[in-house]
């Protein structure tokens, strides 16, 4: 069993078969592993592509893989072979959740579709993490973060603010949809506790990311027949950005009527505080470009340190900018021990960002992501296969296991590409 799964963990005894890859699915299953689920990562013989994305101490444990695969076990199955599919079906009989990010049509051909698996195990939560919802115009098409950012309006809002369509410089669609998948699976598990029955859960990227984008940006389109545009003006104005000070930048966010009055009065701009264009949130939203342009001009008058002191005194939210490299040394993040170091069997030190969630009764410490096939024999044995069956699968390469440590490629000790 997964030695990281404490008996008191929130998802203790929940077993998840995870056929997802890259980031969308693995991020979702890592969240569930962080809550204590036994996540079994089922990989093809070549392994998840992210095993080779980024710097690494050891081949197969590269940076992107490290970010979304902690606290899991790995088994390698060649699902093109009948014995591997039969072994997987045996594992399904003992599983609580089966999740995949493979096109539904291929899952049908493999005999791993929802109807087939839930007939075997009626309590199974079958989660399909798809690019597009089934039955829709784009059903079955491939999807990646970049294409979903384009379709869901991300590139458009960047163009509205900057004049040039671009993607956000983060895999926003993969990670957002991973969060949605995690909470959908948790909801299905909760419902099963009441009904005793599993169900099919579909998490399509396009619909999920569109829903996320339109929380604020559907805006005037909520008002049917009113001919009002989409797009929340406050976040789309090109003046919404870190503001340049006399010697740097500050992220300042006056929001309430009280914030803005304190800001203008405290900076000697009492007349602006009385301007009806800025007197309440509705008026400020209608004149957001003028307001933020004024703010930008005023911010240049003082140093970063002066502004941070001023905002603390008048209780306006404001912070400095952290670079990516600053985050490990941020005093708050250090004080809550967000970064955790773990050593592998070769004594290489790896740094992880622990789960940000704290649960009084469930605390799962980060463990190393698995090497490819590290737990193959262990998992097959738990599923009830005999030594003879396991050896036959290894001989035919229907299953593969981690090579002995001496055979692992540890030549790439440099952490830079």
N, C-alpha and C positions, 0 to 999 in steps of 0.2 A: 504493500500500500504506500501511498504518498506519505513519507515521514514528516512532511510539513503540515499535514492536516491534523490539527489539534482536536481532541474529542469535543471541546467546548466551542469550536469555531462555528460561525454563523451558518456555514454550508457544510459542516461536518457530515460525512456519509453520502454526500451528493457526488455522483460520478458523472463526468462529462466527457463524451467522445467528441473530439474537436478535429474536424477535417478542413479547417480554414487555413489560409496562408496569407502572407504579406502582413498587412497591419489591421485592416477592418475587423476581421474575425479574431485574430490573435489578441488584439487589445481588449475585445469583449471578454474572451475567455480568461485573460490575465486578471481582469477585475474580479471575475468569479473565483479564480484561484486565490486571489488576495483575501477573499471572504472565507476561504477554507475548503473549497470544492477540490476534489481529486480530478484534475484536468489531464486527460490523456491525449497528447498531441499525436495524431496519426499522419505520418508523412510518407510520401512516395520515396522510392529509392534515392532520388537525387536530393531530397530534403527541401524544406521551405527555401525559396530563393533568397530571403533576407538573411539566411545563415552566412551569405557571402557579400553582404552589403555594408561597406564601411570598414574601419580599422579593426584589427583583431589580434589577440595574443595567440589564438589557436584557430586553425581553419574550421569553419562551421559554427563559430561563436562570435560572429561579427556584431558591430555596434547596433544596427537596427534590430537584429534578432534579439539582442540582450534587452532592448527596451520594451518588448511586448511578450516575452515568453518565460518570465520567471515563474517559479512555483508550479511547474508542470512536469509531466513525464512524457517520454517519447517512445513511440513504437513505429517501425518501418514496415509497411505492407504494400506489396505490389498488387493493387486491386484489379489488375488485368488477369490475374491468376485466380482460378476458382477456389483454391484452398485458402487464399488470403481473404476472399470475400466471405467464405464460410466462417473463418475465424472472427471476422468483424461482426457477422450476424450473431455469433455466440456472445460476443462482448456486448452487443446491443441488448441482449436479454437481461443483462445485469446493470444497464445504464439508466440514468435518470434523464440525461439530456444528450441529444445527438445534434451537432451543429456543423454546418458546412457552408462554403462559399463557392461551390461548383455550380455550373449552369444546371438548372432543373432537368433539362432534357438528357444530360449525361447521367445524372443520378438515376433516372428511369432505366436507361440502358444497362446500368450496373446492377439493377435490382435493389437500389438503396433509396428509393423514393419514400415519401412520408407514409403512404398507404401500406406499403410492404412492411416497413419497420414497425409501424404502430399496430399492425395486425399481430406481429410477434410479441410486442410489448405495449399493451394498451396504456400503461402509465408513462410512456416515453414522451418527453417534450422534444419535438422535432423542429429545429430552428433553421430555416433557409435564409442565409444572408446573401441576397441577390443584388444585382445591379438595378433591376427594374421589377416592379410588381408583376406577378403572373397574370396573364390575360390581357395585359396592356399592349399598346402599340409597339413598345420597345422590348417586350418580353424576350428573354434569352440573349439579348445583346451583351457583349462584354462591357465592363465599366471599371474605370480607375479614378483615383482622386482627381486628377486634372480634368477628365471629361465631365465628371459630376460637378466640379466647381463651375465649369463653363455652363452646363445645362441649368443649374439651380440658381443662377443669378449672381454668383460671387464675382465673376469677371466683370459683370455689368456694374455692380456697385463700386468696384475699384475704378472703372472707367468714368463713372459719374463724378467721383471725387477727384481723380487725378488727370482725366482726359485720355488715359490709355488703359485698355482692358488687360488685366493681369490676374494671375492666381494669387491668393494669399500665400506667403512664403512659409507655409506649414501645411501638412497633409490634413487639412481641416475636415474634409468630407470623410475620410477614413476614420478619423478619431471621433468625430461627432456621431457617425453612424455606429461605431463600436460602443459608445456610451448608450445609445438607444437600444442596441441589441442586448446589452447586459441587463438593462432594466426590464426589457420585454421578457427575457428568459426568467428573471426573478419573479415577475408577475405571474407567469405561467406556472412556475413551481408553487407559488403561494395558492393559486387557484386549485392546483392538483391536491394540495393538502385538504381542501374543502370538499372536492368532488371525487377524488381518487382516480381521475382520468387525466391522461396526457392530452396533448393537442399539437396541431401544426401552427408554428409561428413564422411569419414571413417578415423580414426586415429589409425592404428595398432601399438601396442607397439614394436613388433619385428622389423618391417621395420623402424620405427621411430628411435629406439635406434641404429640400424645398420647404418642408415644414419648419425647419430650424431657421432658415433665412427669412421667412415671412412672418416670424413672431412680431417684429417691428416694421418690416419693409412692405407688408401687404397694405398697411397704412390706409390711404383713402379708398382702396379697393374693397374694404369691408362694407362701404356704404353703397349698396347696389342702386344704380341709377343716378348717383350724385355726380358722376363724371369727375371723380377725384383721382389723382395719380397714386401709383405705388411709390414707395421710397420714403423713409423717415428722414426729414431734412436735417435734423441735428447731427446725425452720424454721416451724412453725405457731404456736408459742406467741406470744401478744401481747407477751411480754417480750423477744422477739428484735427489737432495733432499736438504733439509735445510742443510747448511754447518756448521760444528762444528767450533767454534772459540776458543780462549783461555779460555773463561769463559761461553760459551753458544752456541747459534745457530743464524744464519742469513740466510734469504732468499734473495739471490743476483741473479740478472739476467742480466749480460752483454750479449748483443745480437748483436748489430751492430759492424762493423769494428772499429768504433770510440770508442765504449765501451771497447772492448778488448784491443785496443792499450792504452787507458787511464789506464786500470787496470794494465797491465803488466809494463808499464813505471812508473806508480805511485807507484808500489810496488818494484821497483828496479829490475825488470825482463825484461830489454830491449831486451835481446837476444831471449827470448820467443816471444816477440812482432814481431820479424823479422822472426820467424820460418814459412816457407811456408805452413806447415800443418794447421796453424791457421790464415792465412792472409786474408781469405774471407769466406763468409758463406758456400759456396760449400765445401771448404777444411775442414772447422770446422765440418761440418756435417759428412764428411767421417772419421774424427778422433775424434769424440765426446767423446769417452771413455777416450782417453788420455788427452783431453782438460779438462774435468771435474775432472779427477783425479788430474791433476796439480792444478786446482782451489781449490780442497779440501785440498791439502797439504798447499797451501799458506794461506788459510783462518784460519788455526790453529795458525798463528803467532801473531794475534792481538786479542784484546778484542771485544766483540760485539759492545760496544759503539764506539770504534775507527773505526771499519768497517763502521758503519752507518754514522759517521762524514765524513769519507773518500769518501764514495759513494755519499753523498750529494754534496761534493766539486767538484767531477769529473762527476757528473750527470749520475751515473749508478743506475738503479732501485734496491733498496734494502730495506728490512723491517725486523723488528723483527717477532717472531712468537707470534700470539695471541692464547691462549687457548680458548675453548668454553666459559669458565667462564670469560675471559677477555673482551669479545666483548661488553658487556653492558657498560664497562668503557672506551672503546677506545675513545680517544679524538675527533676523526673525527666523529664517529657514534653518540656520544653525541651531538656534535655541530650541526648536521643535524637532530637531534630528531628522529632517526630511531626507537627507542623504545618508545612505547606509552602505558600508563596505563589506563585501563578502569575498572570501578566498576559495578558489577551486582546489581540486586535488593536486594540481601542479604548483600551488602556492602563488598563482597570479591573483592580484587584487582587482576586484571589480566594484565599481561604485554604482549604486542603484538609487532611484527616486522611489522611496517606499510609497505604499498606498497613502493618499492624503487623508483618507477617512480614518477616524479613530472610533473604535467601538469598545465600550467598557468590557463586554463579555466575549470579545473575539479579536485576538491580536495575532496576526500571522506575519512572521518575520520573512523578509525576502530570502529566497534560496536561488542557487544557480539555475539558469535555464538548462534543459537537458541537452547532452550531446545527441547527435542523430542516432536513433535506435538504442539509446542507453538502457531503456527498460523493456525492450522487445520481449525477451524470454520471461521476465517477471510478469508482464501483463498477460501474455498468452497462458502462462501457468495459472494465474488467477482466474482466467476465463474457463479453466477446466481442461485445457489441452494437455495431453500426455507428453512426456519427454520425447517419445518416438515421433509424435505428430509435429512437435516443435522442431526437432532435428530435421525432419523431412521438409518442412517449410524453409528452413535455413538452407538446406542443400539445393532446393529448387529456386531459391531466392524469391520465393513468395513472401518471405519475411527476412529482414536483415537486422543485425545487432551491431552495437558499437564495437569497433575493433579494440583489442587490448591497448592499454595506455601507451605502450612502447611504440605502437604503430600509428598513433595520432600524429598529425602534422603540427609540430610546435615550433616550426622554423620561423614563423612570422611573429617575432617578439616585438617588433617596432609598432607603436600605436598610431603612427601616421601613415596615411596612404602614400 
